[in-house]
């Protein structure tokens, strides 16, 4: 049975909604009928649209608390309400912690943890006065759930973001629900910079149990669910959208070294 979620009349803000995962989330929300405002430091290369509808763009550096406060003050005047905030903006260049230095590490943590907290506080001031409250979604990462060599500050920030979401879900209940989507690898317009050509992207996809990278719209579908009444009792949750995660390395090592006929053990770490 198909389930259609109607977000008509709802107002959503997606930070970093101009490209990649953010654009996929925006398009899913537009398709569901929401009015979407996207913000980023730079405007998109073209309109972000879906289902004959177009998101509105507003320039914003989420690391600037005064600019964030002004953005939400304008939103209150122009839209009168806020039903969904998706804290998507973030990211990190590759660099080992000892080589990157303290200042770059601090900037990465600021972008991926401090800034979403600042944005959430401003959103809360709108949502808490609404009879039906609102929903906040943090876009997390599997980098925050396991070692993250080369992106250590990013992984640490994403781990903190998930903890922040669980805390806000308690402090801001019952008016505002707060959840985290824990993303794995997603295919975007920048995937070739990380994984190379199509063959490289396909090879990386085969390391995922479902056999491929996620599409940005699949993150968007979960945001649509979390914004809807179907998720009315979902708060403080971390929803993994990672295709089954990462295949444990010991399985491949065991298959190479296992003698013919096998050992009879279900797990090579047992016994």
Helices and strands as residue ranges (DSSP letters): E 11-15, H 20-31, E 35-40, E 49-50, E 53-54, E 56-59, H 65-79, E 84-87, H 97-100, H 102-109, I 110-114, H 115-127, E 134-141, G 142-144, H 152-171, E 176-183, E 186-187, H 191-195, H 198-205, E 214-215, H 216-227, G 229-231, E 238-241, H 249-257
